[in-house]
Amino acid sequence: IEALCSVKGIGNSTAQKVIDKYRQNIDYSEVLIKLDGYGLTQRMVHKLVEKYGSPSIVVGKVKENVYILADEVDGIGFKKADEIAIRMGMNPHSPNRVKAFVYYYLNNQAEQGNSWVYTDKLFAQIYEVCGEDIDKTIIQGTLREMVGNGSLWASNTKEHIGLMRCFKLEQEIDYHIRRLAGAE
């Protein structure tokens, strides 16, 4: 505090604030250095550390799957996370990229009132974003995994696919409409 107070215009109160701010950020130095180039602000990094509890966990999670940024950080959507991923050398045909795009695309469709899409339309969109040369088995495997873990719904014929949360909401709406229609 004494050294800071020797600077003209800095009193005890300001010096203490500077020291407190330094102490708050000292643990963030690792994550800020290792994620430099990702385009993350200090505020975004703080939010990630609050969510995951440790700067080293954040570094690991982001390096493992940069697309978590789209889910966890305000101001970063799929497109920004995708730019970061490609800039950092991610394989354009990565299953993580396919999965992130599928969530992004189906969420946008849901916001437009489409609770499902034709599977061939989804494939066309994936090819457009991830490249025509992506192996179809990567897409199929990723979608199969997403249906298997309950995040996506697919019709029995596999012609239609959508977010499971939309499917469940529609089921609930159907139930209540039928319940109300049968009421006195």
C-alpha positions in Angstrom: 0.0 0.0 0.0 2.8 2.4 0.9 4.5 1.9 -2.5 1.2 2.6 -4.4 0.4 5.6 -2.2 3.7 7.1 -3.3 2.2 7.6 -6.7 0.5 11.0 -7.0 -3.3 10.8 -6.8 -3.4 7.3 -5.2 -4.6 7.2 -1.6 -5.0 4.3 0.8 -8.5 3.5 -0.5 -7.5 3.3 -4.1 -4.3 1.4 -3.3 -6.4 -1.2 -1.4 -8.7 -1.5 -4.4 -5.8 -2.1 -6.8 -4.4 -4.8 -4.5 -7.8 -6.5 -4.1 -8.2 -6.4 -7.9 -4.7 -7.9 -8.4 -5.5 -10.7 -5.9 -8.8 -11.4 -7.7 -7.0 -11.8 -11.0 -3.8 -13.6 -10.0 -5.5 -17.0 -10.2 -6.8 -16.1 -13.7 -3.4 -15.5 -15.2 -3.0 -19.2 -16.3 -6.4 -19.3 -18.0 -5.9 -15.8 -19.6 -2.5 -16.8 -21.0 -3.6 -20.3 -22.2 -6.8 -19.0 -23.9 -5.2 -16.0 -25.4 -6.2 -15.8 -29.0 -9.7 -17.2 -28.4 -11.1 -13.7 -28.3 -12.4 -14.0 -24.7 -12.8 -11.0 -22.5 -11.8 -11.1 -18.8 -15.5 -11.0 -18.0 -16.1 -14.1 -20.1 -13.2 -15.9 -18.5 -14.5 -15.0 -15.0 -17.9 -16.4 -15.9 -16.4 -19.7 -17.1 -14.2 -20.0 -13.9 -17.3 -19.3 -11.7 -19.2 -22.1 -13.6 -16.4 -24.7 -13.5 -14.7 -23.6 -10.3 -11.1 -23.6 -11.4 -9.0 -21.9 -14.2 -7.3 -25.2 -15.0 -10.6 -27.0 -15.5 -11.8 -24.1 -17.8 -8.6 -24.5 -19.9 -9.1 -28.2 -20.2 -12.8 -28.0 -21.1 -12.3 -25.2 -23.7 -9.3 -27.0 -25.3 -11.3 -30.3 -25.3 -14.4 -28.7 -26.9 -14.3 -25.0 -27.7 -18.0 -25.2 -28.5 -18.9 -25.1 -24.8 -18.3 -21.4 -25.2 -21.5 -21.1 -27.2 -23.4 -22.6 -24.4 -21.6 -21.0 -21.4 -20.7 -17.4 -22.5 -23.1 -14.6 -23.3 -21.9 -13.0 -26.5 -20.5 -16.2 -28.0 -22.8 -18.2 -30.2 -22.1 -21.1 -32.5 -20.6 -18.9 -35.3 -18.1 -17.2 -33.0 -17.2 -20.4 -31.3 -16.8 -22.0 -34.7 -14.5 -19.2 -35.9 -12.4 -19.7 -32.8 -12.3 -23.4 -33.2 -11.2 -23.3 -36.9 -8.6 -20.5 -36.1 -7.2 -22.7 -33.3 -6.8 -25.7 -35.7 -9.8 -27.8 -35.0 -10.6 -30.5 -37.6 -13.6 -29.1 -39.7 -15.1 -32.6 -39.6 -14.9 -33.0 -35.8 -17.9 -34.7 -34.2 -17.9 -31.8 -31.7 -18.4 -29.4 -34.5 -21.2 -31.4 -36.0 -22.9 -31.7 -32.6 -22.6 -28.0 -31.9 -24.0 -27.1 -35.3 -26.9 -29.5 -34.9 -27.9 -27.8 -31.6 -27.4 -24.4 -33.1 -29.5 -25.2 -36.2 -32.3 -27.0 -34.4 -32.5 -24.3 -31.8 -32.9 -21.7 -34.5 -35.5 -23.8 -36.2 -37.4 -24.1 -32.9 -37.3 -20.4 -32.4 -39.0 -20.1 -35.8 -41.7 -22.5 -34.7 -40.3 -25.7 -36.3 -40.1 -28.3 -33.6 -38.6 -30.8 -36.1 -36.9 -30.8 -39.5 -36.6 -33.3 -42.3 -33.4 -35.3 -41.6 -32.2 -34.8 -45.2 -32.5 -31.0 -44.8 -30.4 -31.2 -41.6 -27.8 -33.3 -43.4 -27.7 -30.7 -46.2 -27.1 -27.9 -43.7 -24.3 -29.9 -42.0 -22.6 -30.5 -45.4 -22.9 -26.8 -46.1 -21.3 -25.7 -42.8 -18.8 -28.6 -42.2 -17.9 -29.2 -45.9 -19.2 -31.5 -48.6 -16.3 -33.9 -48.0 -17.3 -34.7 -44.4 -17.7 -38.5 -44.0 -21.4 -39.3 -43.7 -20.6 -41.9 -41.0 -19.4 -39.0 -38.7 -22.7 -37.2 -39.1 -24.7 -40.4 -38.6 -22.7 -41.5 -35.6 -23.0 -38.0 -34.0 -26.8 -37.9 -34.5 -27.1 -41.5 -33.3 -25.2 -40.5 -30.1 -27.4 -37.4 -29.6 -30.6 -39.4 -30.0 -29.2 -42.1 -27.7 -28.4 -39.6 -24.9 -31.9 -38.1 -25.1 -31.0 -34.7 -26.5 -32.6 -35.3 -29.9 -35.7 -37.0 -31.0 -36.0 -38.9 -34.3 -39.2 -40.3 -35.8 -39.6 -44.1 -36.2 -38.9 -43.7 -39.9 -35.8 -41.4 -39.2 -37.3 -38.9 -41.7 -37.8 -36.3 -39.0 -35.5 -35.1 -36.2 -35.7 -32.4 -33.6 -34.7 -31.4 -30.1 -36.1 -33.7 -27.4 -37.2 -30.7 -25.3 -39.5 -29.6 -28.2 -40.9 -33.1 -28.6 -41.7 -33.2 -24.9 -43.3 -29.8 -24.9 -45.5 -30.8 -27.8 -46.5 -34.0 -26.0 -47.4 -31.9 -22.9 -49.4 -29.4 -25.0 -51.2 -32.3 -26.7 -52.1 -33.8 -23.3 -53.5 -30.5 -22.0 -55.5 -29.8 -25.2 -57.0 -33.2 -25.0 -57.7 -32.8 -21.3 -59.3 -29.4 -21.8 -61.3 -30.6 -24.8 -62.8 -33.4 -22.7 -63.6 -31.1 -19.7 -67.1 -29.8 -19.0 
